[in-house]
Amino acid sequence: MISKEEIKKLADLARIDIEEREQEKLALEMGTILEYVGQVSHFAKASDVAKAMPDKSRDEFETTQIQNIMREDSNPTESETYNKELITEFPNKEGNYLKVKKIL
């Protein structure tokens, strides 16, 4: 279960105002969501999935290699094409970098 204090802290980090009754409602909803995610992650382990499959499917699952499939970028932009335009729009910059407030 997530506490109202944790909801308030998240709201502060996101810079949004949440009323007291909304904090209670969100705490319940997020608690339910996190509990469900915990259940899903527990059952999502490859060994658990393989055990739940019929023997024939299990053999295929265990021999399947997982890999990323990459493709060539068919229309790449030239390096630094938009940099100058973007940098001029920065509200606060230091050289060619966007300057942001330190949060940690």
MARDO-532867 format. One record per atom (N, C-alpha, C, O): atom name; x negated, y, z negated. Coordinates in Angstrom, 1 decimal. Layout:
N
+-------+--------+--------+--------+
| atomo |     xx |     yy |     zz |
+-------+--------+--------+--------+
|    CA |      X |      Y |      Z |
...
+-------+--------+--------+--------+
This chain:
104
+-------+--------+--------+--------+
| atomo |     xx |     yy |     zz |
+-------+--------+--------+--------+
|     N |   -0.8 |   -1.2 |    0.0 |
|    CA |    0.0 |    0.0 |    0.0 |
|     C |   -0.9 |    1.2 |    0.0 |
|     O |   -1.9 |    1.3 |   -0.7 |
|     N |   -0.5 |    2.2 |    0.8 |
|    CA |   -1.3 |    3.4 |    0.9 |
|     C |   -0.6 |    4.4 |    0.0 |
|     O |    0.6 |    4.5 |   -0.1 |
|     N |   -1.3 |    5.2 |   -0.8 |
|    CA |   -0.8 |    6.1 |   -1.7 |
|     C |   -0.4 |    7.5 |   -1.1 |
|     O |   -0.8 |    7.8 |    0.0 |
|     N |    0.4 |    8.2 |   -1.8 |
|    CA |    0.8 |    9.6 |   -1.3 |
|     C |   -0.4 |   10.5 |   -1.3 |
|     O |   -0.5 |   11.4 |   -0.4 |
|     N |   -1.3 |   10.3 |   -2.2 |
|    CA |   -2.6 |   11.1 |   -2.2 |
|     C |   -3.4 |   10.9 |   -0.9 |
|     O |   -4.0 |   11.8 |   -0.4 |
|     N |   -3.4 |    9.6 |   -0.5 |
|    CA |   -4.2 |    9.3 |    0.7 |
|     C |   -3.5 |    9.9 |    2.0 |
|     O |   -4.1 |   10.4 |    2.9 |
|     N |   -2.1 |    9.9 |    1.9 |
|    CA |   -1.4 |   10.5 |    3.0 |
|     C |   -1.7 |   12.0 |    3.0 |
|     O |   -1.9 |   12.6 |    4.1 |
|     N |   -1.7 |   12.6 |    1.9 |
|    CA |   -2.0 |   14.1 |    1.8 |
|     C |   -3.4 |   14.4 |    2.3 |
|     O |   -3.6 |   15.3 |    3.0 |
|     N |   -4.3 |   13.5 |    1.9 |
|    CA |   -5.7 |   13.7 |    2.4 |
|     C |   -5.8 |   13.6 |    3.9 |
|     O |   -6.5 |   14.4 |    4.6 |
|     N |   -5.1 |   12.6 |    4.5 |
|    CA |   -5.1 |   12.4 |    6.0 |
|     C |   -4.4 |   13.7 |    6.6 |
|     O |   -4.9 |   14.1 |    7.6 |
|     N |   -3.4 |   14.1 |    6.0 |
|    CA |   -2.7 |   15.3 |    6.6 |
|     C |   -3.6 |   16.5 |    6.5 |
|     O |   -3.6 |   17.3 |    7.4 |
|     N |   -4.3 |   16.7 |    5.4 |
|    CA |   -5.3 |   17.8 |    5.3 |
|     C |   -6.4 |   17.7 |    6.4 |
|     O |   -6.7 |   18.7 |    7.0 |
|     N |   -6.9 |   16.5 |    6.6 |
|    CA |   -7.9 |   16.3 |    7.6 |
|     C |   -7.4 |   16.6 |    9.0 |
|     O |   -8.1 |   17.1 |    9.9 |
|     N |   -6.1 |   16.2 |    9.2 |
|    CA |   -5.5 |   16.5 |   10.5 |
|     C |   -4.9 |   17.9 |   10.6 |
|     O |   -4.5 |   18.4 |   11.7 |
|     N |   -5.1 |   18.7 |    9.5 |
|    CA |   -4.6 |   20.1 |    9.4 |
|     C |   -3.1 |   20.2 |    9.8 |
|     O |   -2.7 |   21.0 |   10.5 |
|     N |   -2.3 |   19.3 |    9.2 |
|    CA |   -0.9 |   19.4 |    9.3 |
|     C |   -0.2 |   19.4 |    7.9 |
|     O |   -0.8 |   18.9 |    7.0 |
|     N |    0.9 |   20.1 |    7.9 |
|    CA |    1.6 |   20.2 |    6.6 |
|     C |    2.7 |   19.1 |    6.5 |
|     O |    3.4 |   18.9 |    7.5 |
|     N |    2.7 |   18.4 |    5.4 |
|    CA |    3.7 |   17.3 |    5.2 |
|     C |    4.4 |   17.6 |    3.9 |
|     O |    3.7 |   17.7 |    2.9 |
|     N |    5.7 |   17.6 |    3.9 |
|    CA |    6.5 |   17.8 |    2.7 |
|     C |    6.4 |   16.5 |    1.8 |
|     O |    6.0 |   15.5 |    2.3 |
|     N |    6.8 |   16.7 |    0.6 |
|    CA |    6.7 |   15.6 |   -0.4 |
|     C |    7.5 |   14.4 |    0.0 |
|     O |    7.0 |   13.2 |   -0.1 |
|     N |    8.7 |   14.5 |    0.5 |
|    CA |    9.5 |   13.4 |    0.9 |
|     C |    9.0 |   12.7 |    2.1 |
|     O |    9.1 |   11.5 |    2.3 |
|     N |    8.3 |   13.5 |    3.0 |
|    CA |    7.7 |   12.9 |    4.2 |
|     C |    6.5 |   12.1 |    3.8 |
|     O |    6.2 |   11.1 |    4.4 |
|     N |    5.8 |   12.6 |    2.8 |
|    CA |    4.6 |   11.8 |    2.3 |
|     C |    5.0 |   10.4 |    1.8 |
|     O |    4.3 |    9.4 |    2.1 |
|     N |    6.1 |   10.4 |    1.1 |
|    CA |    6.6 |    9.1 |    0.5 |
|     C |    7.0 |    8.2 |    1.7 |
|     O |    6.7 |    7.0 |    1.7 |
|     N |    7.7 |    8.7 |    2.7 |
|    CA |    8.2 |    7.9 |    3.8 |
|     C |    7.0 |    7.4 |    4.6 |
|     O |    6.9 |    6.2 |    5.0 |
|     N |    6.0 |    8.3 |    4.9 |
|    CA |    4.8 |    7.9 |    5.6 |
|     C |    4.0 |    6.8 |    4.9 |
|     O |    3.4 |    5.9 |    5.5 |
|     N |    3.9 |    7.0 |    3.5 |
|    CA |    3.2 |    6.0 |    2.8 |
|     C |    3.8 |    4.6 |    2.9 |
|     O |    3.1 |    3.6 |    3.1 |
|     N |    5.1 |    4.5 |    2.9 |
|    CA |    5.8 |    3.2 |    3.0 |
|     C |    5.6 |    2.7 |    4.5 |
|     O |    5.2 |    1.5 |    4.6 |
|     N |    5.8 |    3.6 |    5.5 |
|    CA |    5.6 |    3.1 |    6.8 |
|     C |    4.2 |    2.7 |    7.2 |
|     O |    4.0 |    1.6 |    7.8 |
|     N |    3.2 |    3.5 |    6.7 |
|    CA |    1.8 |    3.1 |    7.0 |
|     C |    1.4 |    1.9 |    6.2 |
|     O |    0.6 |    1.1 |    6.7 |
|     N |    1.9 |    1.7 |    5.0 |
|    CA |    1.6 |    0.5 |    4.3 |
|     C |    2.1 |   -0.7 |    5.0 |
|     O |    1.4 |   -1.7 |    5.1 |
|     N |    3.3 |   -0.7 |    5.6 |
|    CA |    3.9 |   -1.8 |    6.4 |
|     C |    3.0 |   -2.0 |    7.6 |
|     O |    2.8 |   -3.2 |    7.9 |
|     N |    2.7 |   -1.0 |    8.3 |
|    CA |    1.8 |   -1.1 |    9.5 |
|     C |    0.5 |   -1.7 |    9.2 |
|     O |    0.1 |   -2.7 |    9.8 |
|     N |   -0.2 |   -1.3 |    8.1 |
|    CA |   -1.5 |   -1.8 |    7.7 |
|     C |   -1.4 |   -3.3 |    7.3 |
|     O |   -2.3 |   -4.0 |    7.6 |
|     N |   -0.3 |   -3.6 |    6.6 |
|    CA |   -0.1 |   -5.0 |    6.2 |
|     C |    0.1 |   -5.9 |    7.5 |
|     O |   -0.5 |   -7.0 |    7.6 |
|     N |    0.8 |   -5.4 |    8.5 |
|    CA |    1.0 |   -6.2 |    9.7 |
|     C |   -0.3 |   -6.3 |   10.5 |
|     O |   -0.6 |   -7.4 |   11.0 |
|     N |   -1.1 |   -5.2 |   10.6 |
|    CA |   -2.4 |   -5.3 |   11.2 |
|     C |   -3.3 |   -6.3 |   10.5 |
|     O |   -4.0 |   -7.0 |   11.2 |
|     N |   -3.2 |   -6.3 |    9.2 |
|    CA |   -4.0 |   -7.3 |    8.5 |
|     C |   -3.6 |   -8.7 |    8.9 |
|     O |   -4.5 |   -9.6 |    9.0 |
|     N |   -2.3 |   -9.0 |    9.0 |
|    CA |   -1.9 |  -10.3 |    9.4 |
|     C |   -2.3 |  -10.7 |   10.8 |
|     O |   -2.8 |  -11.8 |   11.1 |
|     N |   -2.2 |   -9.7 |   11.7 |
|    CA |   -2.6 |   -9.9 |   13.1 |
|     C |   -4.1 |  -10.2 |   13.2 |
|     O |   -4.5 |  -11.1 |   13.9 |
|     N |   -4.9 |   -9.4 |   12.5 |
|    CA |   -6.3 |   -9.6 |   12.6 |
|     C |   -6.7 |  -11.0 |   12.0 |
|     O |   -7.7 |  -11.6 |   12.4 |
|     N |   -6.0 |  -11.4 |   11.0 |
|    CA |   -6.3 |  -12.7 |   10.4 |
|     C |   -6.1 |  -13.8 |   11.4 |
|     O |   -6.9 |  -14.8 |   11.5 |
|     N |   -4.9 |  -13.7 |   12.1 |
|    CA |   -4.6 |  -14.8 |   13.1 |
|     C |   -5.3 |  -14.6 |   14.4 |
|     O |   -5.3 |  -15.5 |   15.3 |
|     N |   -5.9 |  -13.5 |   14.7 |
|    CA |   -6.6 |  -13.2 |   16.0 |
|     C |   -8.0 |  -13.8 |   16.1 |
|     O |   -8.6 |  -13.7 |   17.1 |
|     N |   -8.5 |  -14.4 |   15.0 |
|    CA |   -9.8 |  -15.0 |   15.1 |
|     C |   -9.7 |  -16.1 |   16.2 |
|     O |   -8.8 |  -16.9 |   16.3 |
|     N |  -10.8 |  -16.2 |   16.9 |
|    CA |  -10.8 |  -17.2 |   18.0 |
|     C |  -10.6 |  -18.6 |   17.5 |
|     O |  -10.0 |  -19.4 |   18.2 |
|     N |  -11.2 |  -18.9 |   16.4 |
|    CA |  -11.0 |  -20.3 |   15.9 |
|     C |   -9.5 |  -20.6 |   15.5 |
|     O |   -9.1 |  -21.7 |   15.8 |
|     N |   -8.8 |  -19.6 |   15.0 |
|    CA |   -7.4 |  -19.8 |   14.7 |
|     C |   -6.6 |  -19.9 |   16.0 |
|     O |   -5.7 |  -20.8 |   16.0 |
|     N |   -6.9 |  -19.1 |   17.0 |
|    CA |   -6.2 |  -19.2 |   18.2 |
|     C |   -6.4 |  -20.5 |   18.9 |
|     O |   -5.5 |  -21.1 |   19.4 |
|     N |   -7.7 |  -21.0 |   18.9 |
|    CA |   -8.0 |  -22.2 |   19.5 |
|     C |   -7.3 |  -23.4 |   18.8 |
|     O |   -6.9 |  -24.3 |   19.5 |
|     N |   -7.2 |  -23.4 |   17.5 |
|    CA |   -6.6 |  -24.4 |   16.8 |
|     C |   -5.1 |  -24.5 |   17.1 |
|     O |   -4.5 |  -25.6 |   17.0 |
|     N |   -4.5 |  -23.4 |   17.4 |
|    CA |   -3.0 |  -23.3 |   17.6 |
|     C |   -2.7 |  -23.8 |   19.0 |
|     O |   -1.5 |  -24.0 |   19.3 |
|     N |   -3.7 |  -23.9 |   19.9 |
|    CA |   -3.4 |  -24.3 |   21.3 |
|     C |   -3.3 |  -25.8 |   21.5 |
|     O |   -3.9 |  -26.6 |   20.7 |
|     N |   -2.6 |  -26.2 |   22.5 |
|    CA |   -2.7 |  -27.7 |   22.9 |
|     C |   -4.1 |  -28.0 |   23.3 |
|     O |   -4.9 |  -27.2 |   23.7 |
|     N |   -4.4 |  -29.3 |   23.2 |
|    CA |   -5.8 |  -29.8 |   23.5 |
|     C |   -6.3 |  -29.3 |   24.9 |
|     O |   -7.5 |  -28.8 |   25.0 |
|     N |   -5.5 |  -29.4 |   25.9 |
|    CA |   -6.0 |  -29.0 |   27.3 |
|     C |   -6.3 |  -27.5 |   27.3 |
|     O |   -7.3 |  -27.1 |   27.9 |
|     N |   -5.4 |  -26.7 |   26.8 |
|    CA |   -5.6 |  -25.2 |   26.8 |
|     C |   -6.8 |  -24.9 |   25.9 |
|     O |   -7.6 |  -24.0 |   26.2 |
|     N |   -7.0 |  -25.6 |   24.8 |
|    CA |   -8.1 |  -25.3 |   23.9 |
|     C |   -9.4 |  -25.5 |   24.6 |
|     O |  -10.3 |  -24.7 |   24.4 |
|     N |   -9.6 |  -26.6 |   25.4 |
|    CA |  -10.8 |  -26.8 |   26.1 |
|     C |  -11.1 |  -25.7 |   27.0 |
|     O |  -12.3 |  -25.2 |   27.1 |
|     N |  -10.1 |  -25.2 |   27.8 |
|    CA |  -10.3 |  -24.1 |   28.7 |
|     C |  -10.7 |  -22.8 |   27.9 |
|     O |  -11.5 |  -22.1 |   28.3 |
|     N |  -10.0 |  -22.6 |   26.8 |
|    CA |  -10.3 |  -21.4 |   26.0 |
|     C |  -11.7 |  -21.4 |   25.4 |
|     O |  -12.4 |  -20.4 |   25.5 |
|     N |  -12.1 |  -22.5 |   25.0 |
|    CA |  -13.5 |  -22.6 |   24.4 |
|     C |  -14.6 |  -22.5 |   25.4 |
|     O |  -15.7 |  -22.1 |   25.0 |
|     N |  -14.3 |  -22.8 |   26.7 |
|    CA |  -15.4 |  -22.7 |   27.7 |
|     C |  -15.3 |  -21.4 |   28.5 |
|     O |  -16.2 |  -21.1 |   29.2 |
|     N |  -14.3 |  -20.6 |   28.2 |
|    CA |  -14.2 |  -19.3 |   29.0 |
|     C |  -15.2 |  -18.3 |   28.4 |
|     O |  -15.2 |  -18.1 |   27.2 |
|     N |  -16.0 |  -17.7 |   29.3 |
|    CA |  -16.9 |  -16.7 |   28.9 |
|     C |  -16.2 |  -15.3 |   29.0 |
|     O |  -15.6 |  -15.1 |   30.0 |
|     N |  -16.3 |  -14.5 |   28.0 |
|    CA |  -15.7 |  -13.2 |   28.1 |
|     C |  -16.7 |  -12.2 |   28.5 |
|     O |  -17.8 |  -12.2 |   28.0 |
|     N |  -16.4 |  -11.4 |   29.5 |
|    CA |  -17.4 |  -10.5 |   30.0 |
|     C |  -16.7 |   -9.2 |   30.5 |
|     O |  -15.5 |   -9.3 |   30.9 |
|     N |  -17.4 |   -8.1 |   30.5 |
|    CA |  -16.9 |   -6.9 |   31.1 |
|     C |  -17.0 |   -7.0 |   32.6 |
|     O |  -17.9 |   -7.5 |   33.2 |
|     N |  -15.9 |   -6.4 |   33.3 |
|    CA |  -16.0 |   -6.4 |   34.7 |
|     C |  -16.1 |   -4.9 |   35.1 |
|     O |  -15.3 |   -4.1 |   34.8 |
|     N |  -17.2 |   -4.6 |   35.7 |
|    CA |  -17.5 |   -3.2 |   36.1 |
|     C |  -17.3 |   -3.0 |   37.6 |
|     O |  -17.5 |   -4.0 |   38.4 |
|     N |  -17.0 |   -1.8 |   38.0 |
|    CA |  -16.9 |   -1.5 |   39.4 |
|     C |  -17.7 |   -0.2 |   39.6 |
|     O |  -18.0 |    0.6 |   38.7 |
|     N |  -18.2 |    0.0 |   40.8 |
|    CA |  -18.9 |    1.2 |   41.2 |
|     C |  -17.9 |    2.3 |   41.3 |
|     O |  -16.8 |    2.2 |   41.7 |
|     N |  -18.4 |    3.5 |   40.8 |
|    CA |  -17.6 |    4.7 |   40.9 |
|     C |  -17.6 |    5.1 |   42.3 |
|     O |  -18.6 |    5.5 |   42.9 |
|     N |  -16.4 |    5.1 |   43.0 |
|    CA |  -16.3 |    5.4 |   44.4 |
|     C |  -16.4 |    6.9 |   44.7 |
|     O |  -16.6 |    7.2 |   45.9 |
|     N |  -16.2 |    7.7 |   43.7 |
|    CA |  -16.2 |    9.2 |   44.0 |
|     C |  -16.8 |    9.9 |   42.8 |
|     O |  -16.1 |   10.7 |   42.2 |
|     N |  -18.1 |    9.7 |   42.6 |
|    CA |  -18.7 |   10.4 |   41.4 |
|     C |  -18.9 |   11.9 |   41.7 |
|     O |  -19.1 |   12.3 |   42.8 |
|     N |  -18.8 |   12.7 |   40.6 |
|    CA |  -19.1 |   14.1 |   40.8 |
|     C |  -20.6 |   14.3 |   40.6 |
|     O |  -21.3 |   13.5 |   39.9 |
|     N |  -21.1 |   15.3 |   41.2 |
|    CA |  -22.5 |   15.6 |   41.0 |
|     C |  -22.8 |   16.0 |   39.6 |
|     O |  -22.0 |   16.6 |   38.9 |
|     N |  -24.0 |   15.7 |   39.1 |
|    CA |  -24.4 |   16.1 |   37.8 |
|     C |  -24.3 |   17.6 |   37.6 |
|     O |  -24.7 |   18.3 |   38.4 |
|     N |  -23.7 |   18.0 |   36.4 |
|    CA |  -23.5 |   19.4 |   36.0 |
|     C |  -22.6 |   20.2 |   36.9 |
|     O |  -22.7 |   21.4 |   37.0 |
|     N |  -21.7 |   19.5 |   37.7 |
|    CA |  -20.8 |   20.3 |   38.6 |
|     C |  -19.9 |   21.2 |   37.8 |
|     O |  -19.7 |   22.4 |   38.2 |
|     N |  -19.4 |   20.8 |   36.7 |
|    CA |  -18.4 |   21.6 |   35.9 |
|     C |  -19.0 |   22.2 |   34.7 |
|     O |  -18.3 |   22.9 |   33.9 |
|     N |  -20.3 |   21.9 |   34.4 |
|    CA |  -20.9 |   22.4 |   33.1 |
|     C |  -20.8 |   23.9 |   32.9 |
|     O |  -20.4 |   24.3 |   31.9 |
|     N |  -21.2 |   24.7 |   33.9 |
|    CA |  -21.2 |   26.1 |   33.8 |
|     C |  -19.8 |   26.7 |   33.5 |
|     O |  -19.6 |   27.6 |   32.7 |
|     N |  -18.8 |   26.1 |   34.2 |
|    CA |  -17.4 |   26.6 |   34.0 |
|     C |  -16.9 |   26.2 |   32.6 |
|     O |  -16.3 |   27.0 |   31.9 |
|     N |  -17.3 |   25.0 |   32.1 |
|    CA |  -16.9 |   24.6 |   30.8 |
|     C |  -17.6 |   25.4 |   29.7 |
|     O |  -16.9 |   25.8 |   28.7 |
|     N |  -18.8 |   25.6 |   29.9 |
|    CA |  -19.6 |   26.4 |   28.9 |
|     C |  -19.1 |   27.8 |   28.7 |
|     O |  -19.1 |   28.3 |   27.6 |
|     N |  -18.7 |   28.4 |   29.8 |
|    CA |  -18.1 |   29.8 |   29.7 |
|     C |  -16.8 |   29.8 |   28.9 |
|     O |  -16.5 |   30.9 |   28.3 |
|     N |  -16.1 |   28.7 |   28.8 |
|    CA |  -14.8 |   28.6 |   28.1 |
|     C |  -15.0 |   28.3 |   26.6 |
|     O |  -14.1 |   28.4 |   25.8 |
|     N |  -16.2 |   27.9 |   26.2 |
|    CA |  -16.5 |   27.5 |   24.8 |
|     C |  -16.2 |   28.8 |   23.9 |
|     O |  -16.7 |   29.8 |   24.2 |
|     N |  -15.4 |   28.6 |   22.8 |
|    CA |  -15.1 |   29.7 |   21.9 |
|     C |  -16.4 |   30.1 |   21.1 |
|     O |  -16.5 |   31.3 |   20.7 |
|     N |  -17.2 |   29.1 |   20.8 |
|    CA |  -18.4 |   29.4 |   20.0 |
|     C |  -19.5 |   28.4 |   20.5 |
|     O |  -19.3 |   27.2 |   20.5 |
|     N |  -20.5 |   29.0 |   21.0 |
|    CA |  -21.6 |   28.2 |   21.6 |
|     C |  -23.0 |   28.5 |   21.1 |
|     O |  -23.2 |   29.6 |   20.6 |
|     N |  -23.8 |   27.6 |   21.3 |
|    CA |  -25.2 |   27.8 |   20.9 |
|     C |  -26.0 |   27.2 |   22.1 |
|     O |  -26.1 |   26.0 |   22.2 |
|     N |  -26.6 |   28.1 |   22.9 |
|    CA |  -27.2 |   27.6 |   24.2 |
|     C |  -26.2 |   27.0 |   25.1 |
|     O |  -25.2 |   27.7 |   25.4 |
|     N |  -26.4 |   25.8 |   25.5 |
|    CA |  -25.4 |   25.1 |   26.4 |
|     C |  -24.6 |   24.2 |   25.6 |
|     O |  -23.9 |   23.3 |   26.2 |
|     N |  -24.5 |   24.3 |   24.3 |
|    CA |  -23.8 |   23.4 |   23.5 |
|     C |  -22.6 |   24.0 |   22.8 |
|     O |  -22.6 |   25.2 |   22.5 |
|     N |  -21.5 |   23.3 |   22.6 |
|    CA |  -20.3 |   23.8 |   21.9 |
|     C |  -20.7 |   23.7 |   20.4 |
|     O |  -21.1 |   22.6 |   19.9 |
|     N |  -20.5 |   24.8 |   19.7 |
|    CA |  -20.8 |   24.9 |   18.3 |
|     C |  -19.5 |   24.6 |   17.5 |
|     O |  -18.6 |   25.3 |   17.7 |
|     N |  -19.6 |   23.6 |   16.6 |
|    CA |  -18.4 |   23.3 |   15.8 |
|     C |  -18.7 |   23.4 |   14.3 |
|     O |  -19.9 |   23.4 |   13.9 |
|     N |  -17.7 |   23.5 |   13.5 |
|    CA |  -17.8 |   23.6 |   12.1 |
|     C |  -18.3 |   22.2 |   11.5 |
|     O |  -17.7 |   21.2 |   11.9 |
|     N |  -19.2 |   22.2 |   10.7 |
|    CA |  -19.7 |   21.0 |   10.0 |
|     C |  -18.6 |   20.5 |    9.1 |
|     O |  -18.0 |   21.2 |    8.3 |
|     N |  -18.3 |   19.2 |    9.2 |
|    CA |  -17.2 |   18.6 |    8.4 |
|     C |  -17.6 |   17.7 |    7.3 |
|     O |  -16.8 |   17.3 |    6.5 |
|     N |  -18.9 |   17.3 |    7.3 |
|    CA |  -19.3 |   16.4 |    6.3 |
|     C |  -20.3 |   17.1 |    5.4 |
|     O |  -20.8 |   16.4 |    4.4 |
+-------+--------+--------+--------+
